Amino acid sequence: MDGNNLNVGIVGLGTVGLSAIKMIEDNSNIVYQKTGKKINIIGISARDRKKDRGLSLDQYQWFDNPVEMLNLKHLDVLIELVGGSEGIALEIINKAFQLNCHVVTANKALVAESGIQLAKKAELNDVLFYFEAAVAGGIPIIKTIRESLCGNSIYSVTGILNGTCNYILSRMANSSMSFSEALNDAKLSGYAEDDPSFDIKGIDTAHKLSILSSLSFGSKPSLKDIYIEGIEDIAIDDFIFTKELGYQIKLLGITGIVQEKGNNKIFQRVYPSLVSNKGLFSSVDEARNAVVTDSSHAGRSLLDGLGAGGDPTASSVLSDLIDIAKGNKNYPFGIQSEKLKTLECIDIKQRKGSYYIRFKVIDRPGVFASIGQVFNENSISMENILQKHDEESDKKNIVIVTHKIEEVFFIKALDNLKEKDFVVSNPKFIRIEEV
Amino acid sequence: MDGNNLNVGIVGLGTVGLSAIKMIEDNSNIVYQKTGKKINIIGISARDRKKDRGLSLDQYQWFDNPVEMLNLKHLDVLIELVGGSEGIALEIINKAFQLNCHVVTANKALVAESGIQLAKKAELNDVLFYFEAAVAGGIPIIKTIRESLCGNSIYSVTGILNGTCNYILSRMANSSMSFSEALNDAKLSGYAEDDPSFDIKGIDTAHKLSILSSLSFGSKPSLKDIYIEGIEDIAIDDFIFTKELGYQIKLLGITGIVQEKGNNKIFQRVYPSLVSNKGLFSSVDEARNAVVTDSSHAGRSLLDGLGAGGDPTASSVLSDLIDIAKGNKNYPFGIQSEKLKTLECIDIKQRKGSYYIRFKVIDRPGVFASIGQVFNENSISMENILQKHDEESDKKNIVIVTHKIEEVFFIKALDNLKEKDFVVSNPKFIRIEEV
């Protein structure tokens, strides 16, 4: 940093990049007051110079090749907003560290997949590598875990981390749309991309979860150990029944640490879940994100806010920039990257919790007793049972909420149920989370 | 700081002090991993050395006089947990700054009343003055405003900032207790002090609000400009009617900034409020606290967590300590204290919002038309009207929810209403907040 200037170069001029430029332009006074530093954009780069971005960029030096931008004298910070876990994003960040340049990014895929190697390089070169914008948009969950909760032992982190999925599930719940109608609505409203599979299959949530997991438990981010289910199979019926039972359906990312025979093991899971209408996630609607942390001293805390979009994400980019301007140092993952451990992951089969299950049966005497027997034989007690006549057939819809049970036993009961001749639909289940 | 040590002295060994000591003892490894520093308690002080605190303190050097503790060689940080806006707390913090010692405190009254002078002194001596624990216990609202939202223009901050009041209101709502029964319950449960007037009259909330206001708007904390109402006059009837209307009652602290004729003016208000059952505060029950911020880029965000108690407050104390250990510097109030301004405060009469109003009337023809006329003459439109026969008399309870109106006009309508001979109880109103 030369004197009172923090010189930045921005690569990637999508929604977030443009919001970041406007925010830096509009709020330079605020930043100067708080840091004594002026943030100067000394270079910008994107694929297509000619594209109409609705914003005059003439005052900024343009680079067709972002790698060349890194050779700018006095460049302090590279802001990488290209996205993608490989290719140009990875290349320029690596190069920036070689040139002793700090890096701020919103790229969750890249941080999840190559974060450790990059953090090591940043630490080695004594530069900063910050990525608040990579998880939950404008919600400061990374800073909160890394700094505010940092004297705590963190036990678990549970989040609604994907705005697209939350928007779709909200539409299905509130406007009785089918999954494909809601997905279409999300595309039209700009909440879903043309190919939304990364979001709806839970991969994006898994990327973010692995980052939170690493920050919380000192583990190396690892995608391969994450159990992932998406939201494609949720039906309107599920919303009708869960509403009646006092629940909402949310796609959650859940990570936690447990002691098993003296060893620390973690779990990392992404799946649609039932959460109580009276719980902390009850008002997290539309494209909002929210994260609940459970920790030794601060207890249960909730952060809730805008999880995506240009302005909220730019707000997180700027908060990282301001930390750099102030000279505030943190290890990218909270502790020295060399000390991050590979922690054994607990299998989903070991999950202990309750379950919602829905299936169709033929309407004949003895069916209910037989269902009861299946659960009984597997030592599963039922908390709630709904039985509804299915209007389109002569069948009955059965919905059961179980008490807590280890997943391996629940699946066994489910298999037993499938074998019954009166069960005429594949039983569908959703896990219930207490949050 | 000598090498790898951060040496601290703790004054005040109440719940928070003892939790802080235990947390530093238990989590020294975590802190060392994150900061490369070891936190050493090199001195403790409290009024009564002999008191049984359920914790062995023999390994720490004891000082009957905390001022003497400050003369310890190598003392880096004074942790002030005595409380009180004057007396020994103010004296030792002043003295600590003279001796170039950092200060961490949980003392909201002191920060609200003398924060500016102390911040000036800290800045002059190039030491840090941190008080995350002073507002909302374990919720990192100060760090979030000061650092995460710091590139934003903040428009308003609304909080449930007092655990005692929230506990009492939750009891009244959920267990149909009267105010005095709920207060008694709060005392027995350890949530209210013997003399709870500071809490229930809204003073404690006002202290905290003034700190948040200063951090958000760069204004000097000023208690005298805060409009304050407590919760003593809330009746069980209000809970019954507001529940039917889809609201809860919470004591809120609300501060915001508005442009009026090119000047920035702020409002700072504390009063019991109606908030929607579907809103962000809907699940903030018992002694929890929560804060909503509205800002230019991050939009509307919520932080919700444990607002009081030893462990959550100690968690905030430790997060300040860790910032100091890392060498992370921030102005106590976000910007240089010399640049904090005295902003003109907007009168409560200028509040624009909706109102809940409840009163008793004699049951006779024409009453309703006459009420309608009063509101009509004052250009107030009504959103909701409830009319219930009062079981204990031959009177009727009338409850009205208005559309938005400036408070000065609402009060005029209220005065008109009082003059009517059929109105037999003093009309009681509660403001409605959209949060």
Interface residues (C-beta under 8 A of the other chain):
Chain A: S19 M23 I24 N27 I30 V31 Q33 K34 E132 G138 I139 P140 K143 T144 E147 S148 L149 C150 G151 N152 S153 G218 K278 G279 L280 S282 S283 A290 S295 S296 H297 A298 G299 R300 S301 L302 L303 D304 G305 L306 D311 P312 A314 S315 S316 L318 S319 L321 I322 D323 K326 G327 N328 K329 N330 Y331 G334 I335 Q336 K339
Chain B: S19 M23 I24 N27 I30 V31 Q33 K34 E132 G138 I139 P140 K143 T144 E147 S148 L149 C150 G151 N152 S153 G218 K278 G279 L280 S282 S283 A290 S295 S296 H297 A298 G299 R300 S301 L302 L303 D304 G305 L306 D311 P312 A314 S315 S316 L318 S319 L321 I322 D323 K326 G327 N328 K329 N330 Y331 G334 I335 Q336 K339
